[in-house]
Amino acid sequence: MSGRKYSKYEKARIVGARALQISLGAPIIIEIPKDVIDPLRIALVEYENEAIPMTVKKRSRAK
């Protein structure tokens, strides 16, 4: 997403949280194909198009 590199765990958290929002009635942010109705697939399409308005705050590791 916009040059950011998310780990597979961060991506799963972002997409999962967005899919839950969509399944509970949140509006879909971008235009999606008519055949896509699964909230998880919709969230993945939004993620791939950099349309999910979520960020990940990373903690700095103690040395």
Secondary structure as UniProt FT lines:
FT   TURN            2..3
FT   HELIX           8..23
FT   TURN            24..25
FT   TURN            34..35
FT   HELIX           39..48
FT   TURN            49..50
//
